[in-house]
């Protein structure tokens, strides 16, 4: 059983367990579900020739409706998840002699493809516009802490932040909501460590969640 498959099974189990427990407590403006996303760089609007970055993410979706006003809903959304990325330095001259006397060795080290695992907790604010009882449009902005297990020429290993902006469309049937969400993601560490060039990706996310009311 691969690591990614075990992660998917664990997330699905957590979603089902939480859904059953919350349903027994009573009616609440809560949705819980599962999301999958994939993204890469270079891809519009990101076009850096220096590196490639391909990522897949598996997330639990926790959504709480804060307020309704006409056709608009204002929601708090948390997305604990895990991301698996493939990264490679494409332009070896990105690493200059000022990086140290071992800069040639650093070029060899970082031009080799690297596998990165990122543990993330994004928390954000979502505004949804309901077109009718089934269809809605939404925008989302979120930020959260992240732990990366591998250093690249652009980002130090360890603590960083995951930033997401996205917009999408959703379809609801009874208590189940299906979402399609194109967006942009940036990871960096706010200069807490060096290097801090960060990684960017253009992403597409798919989500399914259940209303617990």
Backbone as JSON Lines, residues from 0, in Angstrom:
{"i":0,"aa":"X","n":[0.86,-1.19,0.0],"ca":[0.0,0.0,0.0],"c":[0.89,1.25,0.0]}
{"i":1,"aa":"X","n":[0.74,2.14,-0.97],"ca":[1.59,3.31,-1.07],"c":[1.26,4.32,0.01]}
{"i":2,"aa":"X","n":[2.2,5.24,0.25],"ca":[1.99,6.29,1.25],"c":[0.81,7.16,0.9]}
{"i":3,"aa":"X","n":[0.67,7.51,-0.38],"ca":[-0.43,8.39,-0.77],"c":[-1.77,7.7,-0.58]}
{"i":4,"aa":"X","n":[-1.85,6.42,-0.88],"ca":[-3.12,5.69,-0.72],"c":[-3.49,5.6,0.76]}
{"i":5,"aa":"X","n":[-2.49,5.39,1.62],"ca":[-2.76,5.34,3.06],"c":[-3.27,6.69,3.55]}
{"i":6,"aa":"X","n":[-2.7,7.77,3.02],"ca":[-3.15,9.11,3.41],"c":[-4.6,9.33,3.01]}
{"i":7,"aa":"X","n":[-4.96,8.93,1.78],"ca":[-6.34,9.09,1.3],"c":[-7.3,8.32,2.2]}
{"i":8,"aa":"X","n":[-6.97,7.07,2.54],"ca":[-7.83,6.26,3.39],"c":[-7.99,6.9,4.77]}
{"i":9,"aa":"X","n":[-6.9,7.45,5.32],"ca":[-6.98,8.08,6.63],"c":[-7.88,9.31,6.59]}
{"i":10,"aa":"X","n":[-7.75,10.13,5.55],"ca":[-8.57,11.34,5.44],"c":[-10.04,10.97,5.29]}
{"i":11,"aa":"X","n":[-10.35,10.0,4.45],"ca":[-11.73,9.58,4.26],"c":[-12.31,9.05,5.57]}
{"i":12,"aa":"X","n":[-11.52,8.25,6.32],"ca":[-11.98,7.72,7.61],"c":[-12.28,8.86,8.58]}
{"i":13,"aa":"X","n":[-11.41,9.87,8.63],"ca":[-11.63,11.01,9.53],"c":[-12.89,11.77,9.16]}
{"i":14,"aa":"X","n":[-13.11,11.96,7.85],"ca":[-14.31,12.66,7.39],"c":[-15.56,11.91,7.8]}
{"i":15,"aa":"X","n":[-15.6,10.6,7.56],"ca":[-16.78,9.81,7.89],"c":[-17.03,9.78,9.39]}
{"i":16,"aa":"X","n":[-15.95,9.66,10.18],"ca":[-16.1,9.61,11.63],"c":[-16.63,10.93,12.17]}
{"i":17,"aa":"X","n":[-16.08,12.03,11.69],"ca":[-16.53,13.34,12.16],"c":[-17.95,13.6,11.73]}
{"i":18,"aa":"X","n":[-18.29,13.2,10.52],"ca":[-19.65,13.4,10.01],"c":[-20.67,12.69,10.87]}
{"i":19,"aa":"X","n":[-20.38,11.43,11.24],"ca":[-21.32,10.66,12.07],"c":[-21.47,11.28,13.45]}
{"i":20,"aa":"X","n":[-20.36,11.7,14.06],"ca":[-20.41,12.29,15.39],"c":[-21.15,13.62,15.4]}
{"i":21,"aa":"X","n":[-20.9,14.46,14.4],"ca":[-21.52,15.78,14.35],"c":[-23.0,15.68,14.07]}
{"i":22,"aa":"X","n":[-23.42,14.75,13.23],"ca":[-24.82,14.6,12.9],"c":[-25.63,14.24,14.14]}
{"i":23,"aa":"X","n":[-25.02,13.48,15.05],"ca":[-25.73,13.07,16.26],"c":[-25.89,14.22,17.24]}
{"i":24,"aa":"X","n":[-25.09,15.3,17.11],"ca":[-25.15,16.4,18.05],"c":[-26.27,17.39,17.74]}
{"i":25,"aa":"X","n":[-26.76,17.4,16.55],"ca":[-27.81,18.34,16.2],"c":[-27.47,19.14,14.95]}
{"i":26,"aa":"X","n":[-28.35,20.07,14.61],"ca":[-28.21,20.81,13.37],"c":[-27.22,21.97,13.55]}
{"i":27,"aa":"X","n":[-26.26,22.06,12.62],"ca":[-25.29,23.13,12.64],"c":[-24.96,23.51,11.2]}
{"i":28,"aa":"X","n":[-24.59,24.78,10.98],"ca":[-24.23,25.21,9.62],"c":[-22.81,24.78,9.26]}
{"i":29,"aa":"X","n":[-22.6,23.47,9.21],"ca":[-21.26,22.9,9.01],"c":[-21.27,21.97,7.8]}
{"i":30,"aa":"X","n":[-20.16,22.04,7.04],"ca":[-19.92,21.05,5.99],"c":[-18.57,20.39,6.26]}
{"i":31,"aa":"X","n":[-18.48,19.13,5.96],"ca":[-17.21,18.42,6.06],"c":[-17.05,17.53,4.84]}
{"i":32,"aa":"X","n":[-15.82,17.45,4.34],"ca":[-15.61,16.67,3.13],"c":[-14.15,16.39,2.85]}
{"i":33,"aa":"X","n":[-13.89,16.05,1.6],"ca":[-12.57,15.64,1.15],"c":[-12.24,16.39,-0.13]}
{"i":34,"aa":"X","n":[-11.0,16.84,-0.26],"ca":[-10.58,17.54,-1.46],"c":[-9.28,16.98,-2.02]}
{"i":35,"aa":"X","n":[-9.15,17.07,-3.33],"ca":[-7.92,16.69,-4.02],"c":[-7.54,17.8,-4.97]}
{"i":36,"aa":"X","n":[-6.25,18.15,-5.0],"ca":[-5.79,19.19,-5.9],"c":[-4.49,18.84,-6.56]}
{"i":37,"aa":"X","n":[-4.26,19.41,-7.72],"ca":[-3.01,19.22,-8.43],"c":[-2.6,20.54,-9.07]}
{"i":38,"aa":"X","n":[-1.29,20.79,-9.13],"ca":[-0.83,22.04,-9.71],"c":[0.63,21.95,-10.14]}
{"i":39,"aa":"X","n":[1.09,23.01,-10.81],"ca":[2.47,23.0,-11.27],"c":[2.96,24.41,-11.59]}
{"i":40,"aa":"X","n":[4.27,24.5,-11.75],"ca":[4.98,25.67,-12.22],"c":[6.11,25.16,-13.11]}
{"i":41,"aa":"X","n":[6.33,25.66,-14.31],"ca":[5.67,26.83,-14.9],"c":[4.29,26.5,-15.48]}
{"i":42,"aa":"X","n":[3.35,27.36,-15.23],"ca":[2.02,27.32,-15.8],"c":[1.38,28.67,-15.51]}
{"i":43,"aa":"X","n":[0.66,29.21,-16.48],"ca":[0.09,30.55,-16.36],"c":[-0.61,30.72,-15.01]}
{"i":44,"aa":"X","n":[-0.37,31.83,-14.31],"ca":[0.42,33.01,-14.68],"c":[1.89,32.93,-14.27]}
{"i":45,"aa":"X","n":[2.32,31.8,-13.71],"ca":[3.72,31.65,-13.3],"c":[4.54,31.11,-14.46]}
{"i":46,"aa":"X","n":[5.69,31.74,-14.7],"ca":[6.48,31.33,-15.87],"c":[7.97,31.4,-15.59]}
{"i":47,"aa":"X","n":[8.39,31.07,-14.37],"ca":[9.81,31.11,-14.04],"c":[10.55,30.01,-14.81]}
{"i":48,"aa":"X","n":[11.64,30.36,-15.5],"ca":[12.44,29.34,-16.19],"c":[13.43,28.66,-15.27]}
{"i":49,"aa":"X","n":[13.5,29.07,-14.02],"ca":[14.53,28.59,-13.12],"c":[14.23,27.23,-12.5]}
{"i":50,"aa":"X","n":[12.94,26.89,-12.35],"ca":[12.63,25.64,-11.64],"c":[11.29,25.09,-12.09]}
{"i":51,"aa":"X","n":[11.11,23.79,-11.86],"ca":[9.8,23.15,-12.06],"c":[9.31,22.66,-10.71]}
{"i":52,"aa":"X","n":[7.98,22.69,-10.57],"ca":[7.37,22.3,-9.29],"c":[6.0,21.73,-9.61]}
{"i":53,"aa":"X","n":[5.83,20.43,-9.32],"ca":[4.56,19.76,-9.54],"c":[4.07,19.22,-8.2]}
{"i":54,"aa":"X","n":[2.78,19.45,-7.9],"ca":[2.3,19.13,-6.56],"c":[0.91,18.52,-6.62]}
{"i":55,"aa":"X","n":[0.66,17.58,-5.7],"ca":[-0.66,17.02,-5.49],"c":[-0.99,17.12,-4.01]}
{"i":56,"aa":"X","n":[-2.23,17.53,-3.7],"ca":[-2.63,17.71,-2.32],"c":[-3.9,16.94,-1.98]}
{"i":57,"aa":"X","n":[-3.95,16.4,-0.77],"ca":[-5.12,15.67,-0.26],"c":[-5.54,16.36,1.04]}
{"i":58,"aa":"X","n":[-6.8,16.77,1.13],"ca":[-7.22,17.64,2.22],"c":[-8.56,17.22,2.81]}
{"i":59,"aa":"X","n":[-8.71,17.46,4.11],"ca":[-10.02,17.44,4.74],"c":[-10.6,18.84,4.63]}
{"i":60,"aa":"X","n":[-11.87,18.95,4.24],"ca":[-12.54,20.24,4.12],"c":[-13.48,20.43,5.3]}
{"i":61,"aa":"X","n":[-13.25,21.48,6.08],"ca":[-14.1,21.82,7.22],"c":[-14.62,23.23,7.01]}
{"i":62,"aa":"X","n":[-15.94,23.36,6.81],"ca":[-16.53,24.65,6.46],"c":[-17.64,25.02,7.44]}
{"i":63,"aa":"X","n":[-17.58,26.25,7.94],"ca":[-18.59,26.75,8.88],"c":[-19.2,28.03,8.32]}
{"i":64,"aa":"X","n":[-20.52,28.04,8.14],"ca":[-21.19,29.22,7.61],"c":[-21.34,30.26,8.71]}
{"i":65,"aa":"X","n":[-20.74,31.42,8.51],"ca":[-20.78,32.48,9.51],"c":[-22.04,33.33,9.41]}
{"i":66,"aa":"X","n":[-22.46,33.62,8.16],"ca":[-23.57,34.54,7.97],"c":[-24.15,34.38,6.58]}
{"i":67,"aa":"X","n":[-25.45,34.64,6.45],"ca":[-26.13,34.71,5.17],"c":[-26.73,36.09,5.0]}
{"i":68,"aa":"X","n":[-26.63,36.64,3.79],"ca":[-27.2,37.95,3.49],"c":[-27.69,37.94,2.04]}
{"i":69,"aa":"X","n":[-28.98,37.73,1.86],"ca":[-29.52,37.63,0.51],"c":[-28.99,36.4,-0.19]}
{"i":70,"aa":"X","n":[-28.37,36.61,-1.34],"ca":[-27.82,35.5,-2.12],"c":[-26.38,35.16,-1.7]}
{"i":71,"aa":"X","n":[-25.84,35.89,-0.73],"ca":[-24.44,35.7,-0.34],"c":[-24.33,34.95,1.0]}
{"i":72,"aa":"X","n":[-23.32,34.09,1.08],"ca":[-22.97,33.39,2.3],"c":[-21.5,33.69,2.62]}
{"i":73,"aa":"X","n":[-21.2,33.88,3.89],"ca":[-19.84,34.15,4.34],"c":[-19.41,32.98,5.22]}
{"i":74,"aa":"X","n":[-18.3,32.35,4.84],"ca":[-17.94,31.06,5.43],"c":[-16.48,31.03,5.88]}
{"i":75,"aa":"X","n":[-16.25,30.32,6.96],"ca":[-14.89,30.05,7.44],"c":[-14.53,28.64,7.0]}
{"i":76,"aa":"X","n":[-13.35,28.49,6.4],"ca":[-12.96,27.17,5.9],"c":[-11.56,26.79,6.36]}
{"i":77,"aa":"X","n":[-11.42,25.59,6.93],"ca":[-10.12,25.04,7.31],"c":[-9.82,23.83,6.44]}
{"i":78,"aa":"X","n":[-8.56,23.7,6.04],"ca":[-8.14,22.61,5.16],"c":[-6.85,21.98,5.67]}
{"i":79,"aa":"X","n":[-6.91,21.1,6.65],"ca":[-5.73,20.33,7.02],"c":[-5.43,19.32,5.91]}
{"i":80,"aa":"X","n":[-4.17,19.23,5.52],"ca":[-3.87,18.32,4.42],"c":[-2.4,18.01,4.29]}
{"i":81,"aa":"X","n":[-2.11,17.21,3.3],"ca":[-0.74,16.8,2.99],"c":[-0.53,16.95,1.49]}
{"i":82,"aa":"X","n":[0.62,17.5,1.12],"ca":[0.97,17.74,-0.28],"c":[2.24,16.96,-0.62]}
{"i":83,"aa":"X","n":[2.26,16.39,-1.82],"ca":[3.44,15.69,-2.34],"c":[3.91,16.43,-3.58]}
{"i":84,"aa":"X","n":[5.16,16.9,-3.56],"ca":[5.66,17.73,-4.66],"c":[6.93,17.13,-5.25]}
{"i":85,"aa":"X","n":[7.09,17.35,-6.57],"ca":[8.32,17.03,-7.28],"c":[8.93,18.36,-7.72]}
{"i":86,"aa":"X","n":[10.19,18.58,-7.34],"ca":[10.84,19.86,-7.62],"c":[12.19,19.62,-8.29]}
{"i":87,"aa":"X","n":[12.51,20.52,-9.22],"ca":[13.83,20.43,-9.86],"c":[14.32,21.82,-10.24]}
{"i":88,"aa":"X","n":[15.57,22.11,-9.94],"ca":[16.22,23.33,-10.41],"c":[16.57,23.14,-11.89]}
{"i":89,"aa":"X","n":[16.05,24.02,-12.75],"ca":[16.29,23.94,-14.19],"c":[17.46,24.81,-14.63]}
{"i":90,"aa":"X","n":[17.64,25.94,-13.98],"ca":[18.7,26.88,-14.33],"c":[19.79,26.81,-13.26]}
{"i":91,"aa":"X","n":[20.86,26.09,-13.56],"ca":[21.9,25.9,-12.54],"c":[22.57,27.21,-12.14]}
{"i":92,"aa":"X","n":[22.5,28.23,-13.03],"ca":[23.14,29.51,-12.72],"c":[22.32,30.34,-11.74]}
{"i":93,"aa":"X","n":[21.17,29.81,-11.31],"ca":[20.42,30.44,-10.23],"c":[21.26,30.46,-8.96]}
{"i":94,"aa":"X","n":[22.14,29.45,-8.83],"ca":[23.06,29.37,-7.69],"c":[24.38,30.01,-8.12]}
{"i":95,"aa":"X","n":[24.71,31.15,-7.53],"ca":[25.88,31.93,-7.89],"c":[27.06,31.63,-6.95]}
{"i":96,"aa":"X","n":[28.28,32.0,-7.34],"ca":[29.45,31.77,-6.49],"c":[29.31,32.37,-5.1]}
{"i":97,"aa":"X","n":[28.49,33.44,-4.96],"ca":[28.31,34.04,-3.64],"c":[27.61,33.1,-2.65]}
{"i":98,"aa":"X","n":[27.05,31.99,-3.17],"ca":[26.4,31.01,-2.29],"c":[27.41,30.26,-1.43]}
{"i":99,"aa":"X","n":[28.72,30.36,-1.8],"ca":[29.76,29.7,-1.02],"c":[30.75,28.99,-1.92]}
{"i":100,"aa":"X","n":[31.81,28.54,-1.33],"ca":[32.84,27.88,-2.11],"c":[32.37,26.55,-2.69]}
{"i":101,"aa":"X","n":[31.31,26.0,-2.14],"ca":[30.77,24.72,-2.63],"c":[29.62,24.93,-3.6]}
{"i":102,"aa":"X","n":[29.58,26.09,-4.28],"ca":[28.42,26.38,-5.14],"c":[28.3,25.4,-6.3]}
{"i":103,"aa":"X","n":[29.42,24.85,-6.79],"ca":[29.35,23.86,-7.87],"c":[28.65,22.59,-7.37]}
{"i":104,"aa":"X","n":[28.99,22.17,-6.17],"ca":[28.35,21.0,-5.58],"c":[26.87,21.27,-5.32]}
{"i":105,"aa":"X","n":[26.54,22.49,-4.91],"ca":[25.14,22.86,-4.69],"c":[24.34,22.79,-5.99]}
{"i":106,"aa":"X","n":[24.97,23.19,-7.09],"ca":[24.29,23.1,-8.4],"c":[23.96,21.66,-8.73]}
{"i":107,"aa":"X","n":[24.9,20.76,-8.51],"ca":[24.65,19.34,-8.79],"c":[23.55,18.8,-7.87]}
{"i":108,"aa":"X","n":[23.6,19.2,-6.62],"ca":[22.63,18.72,-5.63],"c":[21.21,19.16,-5.97]}
{"i":109,"aa":"X","n":[21.05,20.42,-6.34],"ca":[19.7,20.94,-6.5],"c":[19.13,20.75,-7.91]}
{"i":110,"aa":"X","n":[19.97,20.45,-8.91],"ca":[19.42,20.15,-10.24],"c":[18.88,18.73,-10.32]}
{"i":111,"aa":"X","n":[19.18,17.91,-9.31],"ca":[18.56,16.58,-9.24],"c":[17.12,16.74,-8.74]}
{"i":112,"aa":"X","n":[16.2,15.92,-9.28],"ca":[14.8,16.03,-8.86],"c":[14.65,15.66,-7.39]}
{"i":113,"aa":"X","n":[13.82,16.44,-6.7],"ca":[13.59,16.21,-5.28],"c":[12.11,15.93,-5.03]}
{"i":114,"aa":"X","n":[11.85,15.02,-4.11],"ca":[10.49,14.72,-3.66],"c":[10.27,15.4,-2.32]}
{"i":115,"aa":"X","n":[9.22,16.18,-2.22],"ca":[8.94,16.96,-1.02],"c":[7.59,16.56,-0.47]}
{"i":116,"aa":"X","n":[7.51,16.42,0.84],"ca":[6.23,16.23,1.52],"c":[5.97,17.46,2.37]}
{"i":117,"aa":"X","n":[4.77,18.03,2.23],"ca":[4.39,19.24,2.94],"c":[3.15,18.95,3.8]}
{"i":118,"aa":"X","n":[3.24,19.26,5.09],"ca":[2.11,19.08,6.0],"c":[1.53,20.47,6.29]}
{"i":119,"aa":"X","n":[0.26,20.67,5.98],"ca":[-0.29,22.02,5.89],"c":[-1.61,22.12,6.65]}
{"i":120,"aa":"X","n":[-1.84,23.31,7.24],"ca":[-3.15,23.65,7.78],"c":[-3.52,25.04,7.28]}
{"i":121,"aa":"X","n":[-4.3,25.09,6.19],"ca":[-4.77,26.36,5.66],"c":[-6.1,26.74,6.32]}
{"i":122,"aa":"X","n":[-6.22,27.99,6.72],"ca":[-7.47,28.52,7.28],"c":[-7.82,29.79,6.51]}
{"i":123,"aa":"X","n":[-9.06,29.87,6.02],"ca":[-9.4,31.0,5.19],"c":[-10.85,31.43,5.27]}
{"i":124,"aa":"X","n":[-11.15,32.46,4.49],"ca":[-12.48,33.08,4.44],"c":[-13.03,32.91,3.03]}
{"i":125,"aa":"X","n":[-14.29,32.47,2.95],"ca":[-14.9,32.19,1.66],"c":[-16.2,32.96,1.52]}
{"i":126,"aa":"X","n":[-16.4,33.58,0.37],"ca":[-17.65,34.27,0.06],"c":[-18.33,33.51,-1.08]}
{"i":127,"aa":"X","n":[-19.57,33.12,-0.85],"ca":[-20.32,32.33,-1.83],"c":[-21.55,33.1,-2.31]}
{"i":128,"aa":"X","n":[-21.76,33.12,-3.61],"ca":[-22.95,33.72,-4.19],"c":[-23.82,32.61,-4.78]}
{"i":129,"aa":"X","n":[-25.02,32.44,-4.24],"ca":[-25.92,31.39,-4.69],"c":[-26.69,31.87,-5.92]}
{"i":130,"aa":"X","n":[-26.54,31.16,-7.03],"ca":[-27.26,31.5,-8.26],"c":[-28.69,30.97,-8.23]}
{"i":131,"aa":"X","n":[-28.85,29.8,-7.63],"ca":[-30.15,29.19,-7.4],"c":[-29.97,28.13,-6.31]}
{"i":132,"aa":"X","n":[-30.93,27.23,-6.15],"ca":[-30.83,26.24,-5.08],"c":[-29.72,25.22,-5.31]}
{"i":133,"aa":"X","n":[-29.23,25.09,-6.53],"ca":[-28.22,24.08,-6.82],"c":[-26.84,24.66,-7.11]}
{"i":134,"aa":"X","n":[-26.78,25.78,-7.83],"ca":[-25.5,26.3,-8.32],"c":[-25.06,27.52,-7.52]}
{"i":135,"aa":"X","n":[-23.75,27.62,-7.3],"ca":[-23.18,28.79,-6.63],"c":[-21.77,29.06,-7.14]}
{"i":136,"aa":"X","n":[-21.34,30.3,-6.98],"ca":[-19.97,30.72,-7.27],"c":[-19.32,31.18,-5.97]}
{"i":137,"aa":"X","n":[-18.0,31.04,-5.87],"ca":[-17.34,31.43,-4.63],"c":[-15.91,31.88,-4.88]}
{"i":138,"aa":"X","n":[-15.4,32.66,-3.93],"ca":[-13.99,33.05,-3.91],"c":[-13.45,32.7,-2.53]}
{"i":139,"aa":"X","n":[-12.17,32.37,-2.48],"ca":[-11.55,31.92,-1.24],"c":[-10.15,32.51,-1.12]}
{"i":140,"aa":"X","n":[-9.81,32.95,0.08],"ca":[-8.45,33.33,0.42],"c":[-8.06,32.66,1.71]}
{"i":141,"aa":"X","n":[-6.89,32.01,1.76],"ca":[-6.49,31.31,2.99],"c":[-4.99,31.33,3.17]}
{"i":142,"aa":"X","n":[-4.58,31.15,4.41],"ca":[-3.16,31.09,4.76],"c":[-3.02,30.14,5.95]}
{"i":143,"aa":"X","n":[-1.86,29.53,6.07],"ca":[-1.68,28.64,7.2],"c":[-0.26,28.13,7.32]}
{"i":144,"aa":"X","n":[0.08,27.55,8.46],"ca":[1.42,27.02,8.69],"c":[1.66,25.74,7.9]}
{"i":145,"aa":"X","n":[2.93,25.51,7.59],"ca":[3.32,24.35,6.8],"c":[4.68,23.84,7.28]}
{"i":146,"aa":"X","n":[4.86,22.54,7.25],"ca":[6.16,21.92,7.52],"c":[6.59,21.17,6.27]}
{"i":147,"aa":"X","n":[7.77,21.5,5.76],"ca":[8.34,20.83,4.59],"c":[9.5,19.96,5.02]}
{"i":148,"aa":"X","n":[9.59,18.76,4.43],"ca":[10.63,17.82,4.88],"c":[11.89,17.86,4.03]}
{"i":149,"aa":"X","n":[11.96,18.74,3.02],"ca":[13.11,18.75,2.11],"c":[13.48,20.18,1.72]}
{"i":150,"aa":"X","n":[14.76,20.49,1.74],"ca":[15.22,21.8,1.3],"c":[15.42,21.82,-0.2]}
{"i":151,"aa":"X","n":[15.1,22.96,-0.81],"ca":[15.43,23.2,-2.21],"c":[16.27,24.47,-2.28]}
{"i":152,"aa":"X","n":[16.71,24.82,-3.49],"ca":[17.48,26.05,-3.65],"c":[16.64,27.3,-3.38]}
{"i":153,"aa":"X","n":[15.3,27.13,-3.32],"ca":[14.4,28.27,-3.14],"c":[13.74,28.33,-1.77]}
{"i":154,"aa":"X","n":[13.77,27.24,-1.02],"ca":[13.05,27.22,0.26],"c":[13.73,26.28,1.25]}
{"i":155,"aa":"X","n":[13.95,26.78,2.46],"ca":[14.57,25.98,3.51],"c":[13.62,24.89,4.0]}
{"i":156,"aa":"X","n":[14.21,23.83,4.49],"ca":[13.44,22.75,5.11],"c":[12.82,23.25,6.42]}
{"i":157,"aa":"X","n":[11.63,22.74,6.74],"ca":[11.02,23.07,8.02],"c":[9.81,23.97,7.89]}
{"i":158,"aa":"X","n":[9.7,24.94,8.8],"ca":[8.49,25.75,8.92],"c":[8.37,26.75,7.78]}
{"i":159,"aa":"X","n":[7.15,26.89,7.26],"ca":[6.85,27.87,6.22],"c":[5.35,28.17,6.27]}
{"i":160,"aa":"X","n":[4.89,28.92,5.28],"ca":[3.47,29.26,5.18],"c":[2.94,28.88,3.8]}
{"i":161,"aa":"X","n":[1.69,28.45,3.77],"ca":[0.99,28.12,2.53],"c":[-0.1,29.17,2.3]}
{"i":162,"aa":"X","n":[-0.03,29.9,1.18],"ca":[-1.01,30.93,0.84],"c":[-1.8,30.5,-0.39]}
{"i":163,"aa":"X","n":[-3.13,30.64,-0.34],"ca":[-3.99,30.23,-1.44],"c":[-5.0,31.32,-1.75]}
{"i":164,"aa":"X","n":[-5.17,31.64,-3.03],"ca":[-6.31,32.41,-3.5],"c":[-6.97,31.6,-4.61]}
{"i":165,"aa":"X","n":[-8.29,31.56,-4.6],"ca":[-8.99,30.7,-5.56],"c":[-10.41,31.22,-5.79]}
{"i":166,"aa":"X","n":[-10.99,30.78,-6.89],"ca":[-12.39,31.06,-7.2],"c":[-12.94,29.82,-7.87]}
{"i":167,"aa":"X","n":[-14.25,29.56,-7.69],"ca":[-14.77,28.33,-8.26],"c":[-16.27,28.31,-8.4]}
{"i":168,"aa":"X","n":[-16.73,27.15,-8.8],"ca":[-18.16,26.91,-9.0],"c":[-18.54,25.65,-8.23]}
{"i":169,"aa":"X","n":[-19.77,25.63,-7.7],"ca":[-20.22,24.5,-6.9],"c":[-21.62,24.08,-7.31]}
{"i":170,"aa":"X","n":[-21.87,22.78,-7.18],"ca":[-23.2,22.22,-7.47],"c":[-23.66,21.43,-6.26]}
{"i":171,"aa":"X","n":[-24.87,21.71,-5.79],"ca":[-25.39,21.06,-4.59],"c":[-26.6,20.21,-4.93]}
{"i":172,"aa":"X","n":[-26.61,18.97,-4.44],"ca":[-27.77,18.1,-4.57],"c":[-28.08,17.54,-3.19]}
{"i":173,"aa":"X","n":[-29.21,17.92,-2.65],"ca":[-29.58,17.59,-1.28],"c":[-28.51,18.11,-0.34]}
{"i":174,"aa":"X","n":[-27.82,17.22,0.4],"ca":[-26.83,17.66,1.38],"c":[-25.4,17.6,0.85]}
{"i":175,"aa":"X","n":[-25.21,17.18,-0.39],"ca":[-23.87,16.96,-0.93],"c":[-23.5,18.11,-1.87]}
{"i":176,"aa":"X","n":[-22.3,18.66,-1.68],"ca":[-21.81,19.77,-2.48],"c":[-20.56,19.34,-3.24]}
{"i":177,"aa":"X","n":[-20.57,19.55,-4.56],"ca":[-19.42,19.27,-5.41],"c":[-18.81,20.6,-5.84]}
{"i":178,"aa":"X","n":[-17.49,20.7,-5.74],"ca":[-16.82,21.97,-6.05],"c":[-15.66,21.77,-7.03]}
{"i":179,"aa":"X","n":[-15.51,22.74,-7.91],"ca":[-14.37,22.83,-8.83],"c":[-13.72,24.18,-8.58]}
{"i":180,"aa":"X","n":[-12.41,24.17,-8.26],"ca":[-11.78,25.39,-7.74],"c":[-10.4,25.63,-8.36]}
{"i":181,"aa":"X","n":[-10.28,26.4,-9.43],"ca":[-8.97,26.83,-9.9],"c":[-8.4,27.88,-8.94]}
{"i":182,"aa":"X","n":[-7.08,27.87,-8.78],"ca":[-6.49,28.85,-7.88],"c":[-4.98,28.9,-7.98]}
{"i":183,"aa":"X","n":[-4.4,29.77,-7.17],"ca":[-2.96,29.98,-7.12],"c":[-2.46,29.7,-5.7]}
{"i":184,"aa":"X","n":[-1.27,29.11,-5.6],"ca":[-0.69,28.78,-4.29],"c":[0.76,29.24,-4.24]}
{"i":185,"aa":"X","n":[1.14,29.79,-3.1],"ca":[2.52,30.22,-2.87],"c":[2.96,29.71,-1.51]}
{"i":186,"aa":"X","n":[4.15,29.14,-1.44],"ca":[4.7,28.7,-0.16],"c":[6.05,29.38,0.06]}
{"i":187,"aa":"X","n":[6.23,29.97,1.25],"ca":[7.48,30.6,1.64],"c":[7.48,30.73,3.16]}
{"i":188,"aa":"X","n":[8.58,31.25,3.73],"ca":[8.69,31.24,5.19],"c":[8.83,32.62,5.82]}
{"i":189,"aa":"X","n":[8.43,33.68,5.09],"ca":[8.44,35.05,5.63],"c":[9.83,35.45,6.14]}
{"i":190,"aa":"X","n":[10.86,34.94,5.46],"ca":[12.25,35.26,5.81],"c":[12.66,34.79,7.21]}
{"i":191,"aa":"X","n":[11.97,33.77,7.72],"ca":[12.37,33.19,9.0],"c":[13.63,32.34,8.84]}
{"i":192,"aa":"X","n":[13.82,31.8,7.6],"ca":[15.01,31.02,7.29],"c":[15.45,31.39,5.87]}
{"i":193,"aa":"X","n":[16.66,31.0,5.54],"ca":[17.19,31.19,4.19],"c":[17.5,29.82,3.6]}
{"i":194,"aa":"X","n":[17.23,29.61,2.3],"ca":[16.65,30.57,1.35],"c":[15.14,30.72,1.52]}
{"i":195,"aa":"X","n":[14.58,31.76,0.87],"ca":[13.15,32.01,0.97],"c":[12.59,32.54,-0.35]}
{"i":196,"aa":"X","n":[13.08,32.0,-1.48],"ca":[12.49,32.39,-2.76],"c":[11.06,31.88,-2.9]}
{"i":197,"aa":"X","n":[10.79,30.72,-2.29],"ca":[9.44,30.16,-2.31],"c":[9.1,29.41,-3.58]}
{"i":198,"aa":"X","n":[8.01,28.66,-3.53],"ca":[7.5,27.9,-4.66],"c":[6.09,28.39,-5.0]}
{"i":199,"aa":"X","n":[5.82,28.52,-6.28],"ca":[4.49,28.9,-6.76],"c":[3.89,27.76,-7.57]}
{"i":200,"aa":"X","n":[2.56,27.73,-7.62],"ca":[1.89,26.76,-8.49],"c":[0.5,27.26,-8.86]}
{"i":201,"aa":"X","n":[0.1,26.95,-10.08],"ca":[-1.27,27.15,-10.53],"c":[-2.0,25.83,-10.32]}
{"i":202,"aa":"X","n":[-3.09,25.86,-9.56],"ca":[-3.73,24.64,-9.11],"c":[-5.17,24.51,-9.6]}
{"i":203,"aa":"X","n":[-5.64,23.28,-9.61],"ca":[-7.06,22.99,-9.8],"c":[-7.46,22.0,-8.72]}
{"i":204,"aa":"X","n":[-8.51,22.32,-7.98],"ca":[-8.95,21.48,-6.87],"c":[-10.37,20.96,-7.1]}
{"i":205,"aa":"X","n":[-10.61,19.75,-6.65],"ca":[-11.93,19.14,-6.69],"c":[-12.32,18.78,-5.26]}
{"i":206,"aa":"X","n":[-13.55,19.07,-4.89],"ca":[-13.97,18.78,-3.52],"c":[-15.38,18.23,-3.46]}
{"i":207,"aa":"X","n":[-15.65,17.42,-2.47],"ca":[-16.99,16.92,-2.19],"c":[-17.2,17.0,-0.68]}
{"i":208,"aa":"X","n":[-18.32,17.57,-0.27],"ca":[-18.58,17.73,1.15],"c":[-20.06,17.51,1.45]}
{"i":209,"aa":"X","n":[-20.33,17.24,2.73],"ca":[-21.69,16.92,3.19],"c":[-22.12,17.96,4.21]}
{"i":210,"aa":"X","n":[-23.33,18.49,4.05],"ca":[-23.88,19.44,5.01],"c":[-24.41,18.69,6.23]}
{"i":211,"aa":"X","n":[-24.06,19.17,7.4],"ca":[-24.49,18.5,8.62],"c":[-25.64,19.26,9.27]}
{"i":212,"aa":"X","n":[-26.64,19.58,8.49],"ca":[-27.86,20.19,9.03],"c":[-29.04,19.79,8.2]}
